[in-house]
Amino acid sequence: MNPAPQSPHTSHVLDAELLPDDAFDLEALAQACRQSPDWVRVRVETGVLQTDPPDQAWRFSSQTFVRARRIAHLEATFDADPQLAALTVDLIEEVTRLRRQLQHLQALHGDAPT
C-alpha cells in the first residue's frame, strides 16, 4: 500500500513539549543556547536577559530561552553588540505581538487580512 502523496503545502508536525515557566537554570540555558554560563551571566547582569522570578535563584522561562537564542544568533551572525542584539530582539517581539493583536482584531470584526 502506497502512502498518499503529500501536497507541497502540507505542514510537518513536530513533537513538542510544553515547559514550565522556570524550566531552565543557568547551566541548562547556556547549554540550550550553545553558549557558556558566563555568556548568560553577563547578559543577565547587563539586563539583556531576565531571570524568572527576579531577585531569586536564577531560573529562566521558555520565553527567555527563545530570546537568548535569538540574541546569540544575532551576535554570532552579525557580530552584534549584546545591547544592539537585545534591542533588535525587542523589536522582533513587538512586531510579533502587534501582528497577533491585529489578527485578533480582524477576526473579531471579520476583516480580511491586509
C-alpha positions as protocol buffer text, in pm:
chain_id: "A"
residue {
  index: 1
  type: MET
  ca { x: 0 y: 0 z: 0 }
}
residue {
  index: 2
  type: ASN
  ca { x: 146 y: 335 z: -105 }
}
residue {
  index: 3
  type: PRO
  ca { x: 111 y: 636 z: 124 }
}
residue {
  index: 4
  type: ALA
  ca { x: -95 y: 923 z: -7 }
}
residue {
  index: 5
  type: PRO
  ca { x: 119 y: 1179 z: -192 }
}
residue {
  index: 6
  type: GLN
  ca { x: 191 y: 1488 z: 11 }
}
residue {
  index: 7
  type: SER
  ca { x: 96 y: 1829 z: -115 }
}
residue {
  index: 8
  type: PRO
  ca { x: 378 y: 2084 z: -128 }
}
residue {
  index: 9
  type: HIS
  ca { x: 166 y: 2282 z: 119 }
}
residue {
  index: 10
  type: THR
  ca { x: 141 y: 2001 z: 372 }
}
residue {
  index: 11
  type: SER
  ca { x: 289 y: 2111 z: 700 }
}
residue {
  index: 12
  type: HIS
  ca { x: 506 y: 1886 z: 907 }
}
residue {
  index: 13
  type: VAL
  ca { x: 415 y: 1831 z: 1270 }
}
residue {
  index: 14
  type: LEU
  ca { x: 699 y: 1816 z: 1516 }
}
residue {
  index: 15
  type: ASP
  ca { x: 686 y: 1659 z: 1857 }
}
residue {
  index: 16
  type: ALA
  ca { x: 686 y: 1931 z: 2119 }
}
residue {
  index: 17
  type: GLU
  ca { x: 689 y: 1950 z: 2493 }
}
residue {
  index: 18
  type: LEU
  ca { x: 548 y: 2237 z: 2696 }
}
residue {
  index: 19
  type: LEU
  ca { x: 799 y: 2355 z: 2951 }
}
residue {
  index: 20
  type: PRO
  ca { x: 721 y: 2511 z: 3287 }
}
residue {
  index: 21
  type: ASP
  ca { x: 798 y: 2881 z: 3325 }
}
residue {
  index: 22
  type: ASP
  ca { x: 1111 y: 2808 z: 3528 }
}
residue {
  index: 23
  type: ALA
  ca { x: 1235 y: 2525 z: 3309 }
}
residue {
  index: 24
  type: PHE
  ca { x: 1596 y: 2640 z: 3276 }
}
residue {
  index: 25
  type: ASP
  ca { x: 1868 y: 2703 z: 3529 }
}
residue {
  index: 26
  type: LEU
  ca { x: 2189 y: 2884 z: 3433 }
}
residue {
  index: 27
  type: GLU
  ca { x: 2365 y: 2573 z: 3304 }
}
residue {
  index: 28
  type: ALA
  ca { x: 2062 y: 2445 z: 3110 }
}
residue {
  index: 29
  type: LEU
  ca { x: 2000 y: 2781 z: 2943 }
}
residue {
  index: 30
  type: ALA
  ca { x: 2367 y: 2814 z: 2847 }
}
residue {
  index: 31
  type: GLN
  ca { x: 2370 y: 2463 z: 2702 }
}
residue {
  index: 32
  type: ALA
  ca { x: 2041 y: 2513 z: 2516 }
}
residue {
  index: 33
  type: CYS
  ca { x: 2177 y: 2834 z: 2362 }
}
residue {
  index: 34
  type: ARG
  ca { x: 2513 y: 2671 z: 2284 }
}
residue {
  index: 35
  type: GLN
  ca { x: 2685 y: 2936 z: 2492 }
}
residue {
  index: 36
  type: SER
  ca { x: 2889 y: 2936 z: 2811 }
}
residue {
  index: 37
  type: PRO
  ca { x: 2735 y: 3006 z: 3152 }
}
residue {
  index: 38
  type: ASP
  ca { x: 2950 y: 3323 z: 3157 }
}
residue {
  index: 39
  type: TRP
  ca { x: 2777 y: 3439 z: 2836 }
}
residue {
  index: 40
  type: VAL
  ca { x: 2439 y: 3406 z: 3013 }
}
residue {
  index: 41
  type: ARG
  ca { x: 2571 y: 3562 z: 3336 }
}
residue {
  index: 42
  type: VAL
  ca { x: 2698 y: 3874 z: 3155 }
}
residue {
  index: 43
  type: ARG
  ca { x: 2367 y: 3921 z: 2974 }
}
residue {
  index: 44
  type: VAL
  ca { x: 2169 y: 3890 z: 3298 }
}
residue {
  index: 45
  type: GLU
  ca { x: 2399 y: 4133 z: 3477 }
}
residue {
  index: 46
  type: THR
  ca { x: 2363 y: 4390 z: 3195 }
}
residue {
  index: 47
  type: GLY
  ca { x: 1984 y: 4349 z: 3177 }
}
residue {
  index: 48
  type: VAL
  ca { x: 1975 y: 4185 z: 2834 }
}
residue {
  index: 49
  type: LEU
  ca { x: 1819 y: 3869 z: 2984 }
}
residue {
  index: 50
  type: GLN
  ca { x: 1593 y: 3847 z: 3287 }
}
residue {
  index: 51
  type: THR
  ca { x: 1562 y: 3576 z: 3547 }
}
residue {
  index: 52
  type: ASP
  ca { x: 1223 y: 3437 z: 3645 }
}
residue {
  index: 53
  type: PRO
  ca { x: 1135 y: 3542 z: 3912 }
}
residue {
  index: 54
  type: PRO
  ca { x: 1370 y: 3838 z: 3952 }
}
residue {
  index: 55
  type: ASP
  ca { x: 1592 y: 3867 z: 4260 }
}
residue {
  index: 56
  type: GLN
  ca { x: 1585 y: 3496 z: 4344 }
}
residue {
  index: 57
  type: ALA
  ca { x: 1776 y: 3189 z: 4234 }
}
residue {
  index: 58
  type: TRP
  ca { x: 1841 y: 3219 z: 3864 }
}
residue {
  index: 59
  type: ARG
  ca { x: 1569 y: 3035 z: 3672 }
}
residue {
  index: 60
  type: PHE
  ca { x: 1472 y: 3117 z: 3315 }
}
residue {
  index: 61
  type: SER
  ca { x: 1141 y: 3082 z: 3134 }
}
residue {
  index: 62
  type: SER
  ca { x: 1097 y: 2929 z: 2791 }
}
residue {
  index: 63
  type: GLN
  ca { x: 1033 y: 3285 z: 2665 }
}
residue {
  index: 64
  type: THR
  ca { x: 1374 y: 3387 z: 2792 }
}
residue {
  index: 65
  type: PHE
  ca { x: 1521 y: 3080 z: 2621 }
}
residue {
  index: 66
  type: VAL
  ca { x: 1376 y: 3194 z: 2285 }
}
residue {
  index: 67
  type: ARG
  ca { x: 1504 y: 3547 z: 2347 }
}
residue {
  index: 68
  type: ALA
  ca { x: 1851 y: 3421 z: 2441 }
}
residue {
  index: 69
  type: ARG
  ca { x: 1872 y: 3203 z: 2130 }
}
residue {
  index: 70
  type: ARG
  ca { x: 1777 y: 3499 z: 1911 }
}
residue {
  index: 71
  type: ILE
  ca { x: 2033 y: 3724 z: 2079 }
}
residue {
  index: 72
  type: ALA
  ca { x: 2305 y: 3460 z: 2047 }
}
residue {
  index: 73
  type: HIS
  ca { x: 2219 y: 3415 z: 1679 }
}
residue {
  index: 74
  type: LEU
  ca { x: 2231 y: 3790 z: 1608 }
}
residue {
  index: 75
  type: GLU
  ca { x: 2559 y: 3830 z: 1794 }
}
residue {
  index: 76
  type: ALA
  ca { x: 2718 y: 3543 z: 1602 }
}
residue {
  index: 77
  type: THR
  ca { x: 2574 y: 3619 z: 1259 }
}
residue {
  index: 78
  type: PHE
  ca { x: 2624 y: 3996 z: 1257 }
}
residue {
  index: 79
  type: ASP
  ca { x: 2896 y: 4033 z: 1519 }
}
residue {
  index: 80
  type: ALA
  ca { x: 2641 y: 4246 z: 1704 }
}
residue {
  index: 81
  type: ASP
  ca { x: 2696 y: 4405 z: 2041 }
}
residue {
  index: 82
  type: PRO
  ca { x: 2474 y: 4234 z: 2306 }
}
residue {
  index: 83
  type: GLN
  ca { x: 2277 y: 4554 z: 2367 }
}
residue {
  index: 84
  type: LEU
  ca { x: 2212 y: 4602 z: 1995 }
}
residue {
  index: 85
  type: ALA
  ca { x: 2112 y: 4236 z: 1958 }
}
residue {
  index: 86
  type: ALA
  ca { x: 1873 y: 4274 z: 2253 }
}
residue {
  index: 87
  type: LEU
  ca { x: 1719 y: 4588 z: 2101 }
}
residue {
  index: 88
  type: THR
  ca { x: 1669 y: 4402 z: 1773 }
}
residue {
  index: 89
  type: VAL
  ca { x: 1502 y: 4113 z: 1957 }
}
residue {
  index: 90
  type: ASP
  ca { x: 1279 y: 4364 z: 2142 }
}
residue {
  index: 91
  type: LEU
  ca { x: 1164 y: 4496 z: 1804 }
}
residue {
  index: 92
  type: ILE
  ca { x: 1105 y: 4145 z: 1667 }
}
residue {
  index: 93
  type: GLU
  ca { x: 898 y: 4058 z: 1975 }
}
residue {
  index: 94
  type: GLU
  ca { x: 696 y: 4381 z: 1947 }
}
residue {
  index: 95
  type: VAL
  ca { x: 620 y: 4325 z: 1578 }
}
residue {
  index: 96
  type: THR
  ca { x: 510 y: 3969 z: 1656 }
}
residue {
  index: 97
  type: ARG
  ca { x: 284 y: 4094 z: 1939 }
}
residue {
  index: 98
  type: LEU
  ca { x: 132 y: 4362 z: 1716 }
}
residue {
  index: 99
  type: ARG
  ca { x: 67 y: 4113 z: 1434 }
}
residue {
  index: 100
  type: ARG
  ca { x: -111 y: 3879 z: 1677 }
}
residue {
  index: 101
  type: GLN
  ca { x: -318 y: 4170 z: 1806 }
}
residue {
  index: 102
  type: LEU
  ca { x: -407 y: 4275 z: 1451 }
}
residue {
  index: 103
  type: GLN
  ca { x: -510 y: 3919 z: 1359 }
}
residue {
  index: 104
  type: HIS
  ca { x: -726 y: 3902 z: 1671 }
}
residue {
  index: 105
  type: LEU
  ca { x: -897 y: 4231 z: 1590 }
}
residue {
  index: 106
  type: GLN
  ca { x: -950 y: 4128 z: 1228 }
}
residue {
  index: 107
  type: ALA
  ca { x: -1107 y: 3802 z: 1344 }
}
residue {
  index: 108
  type: LEU
  ca { x: -1340 y: 3990 z: 1579 }
}
residue {
  index: 109
  type: HIS
  ca { x: -1453 y: 4230 z: 1308 }
}
residue {
  index: 110
  type: GLY
  ca { x: -1446 y: 3986 z: 1019 }
}
residue {
  index: 111
  type: ASP
  ca { x: -1197 y: 4199 z: 827 }
}
residue {
  index: 112
  type: ALA
  ca { x: -979 y: 4046 z: 559 }
}
residue {
  index: 113
  type: PRO
  ca { x: -606 y: 4041 z: 640 }
}
residue {
  index: 114
  type: THR
  ca { x: -402 y: 4323 z: 490 }
}
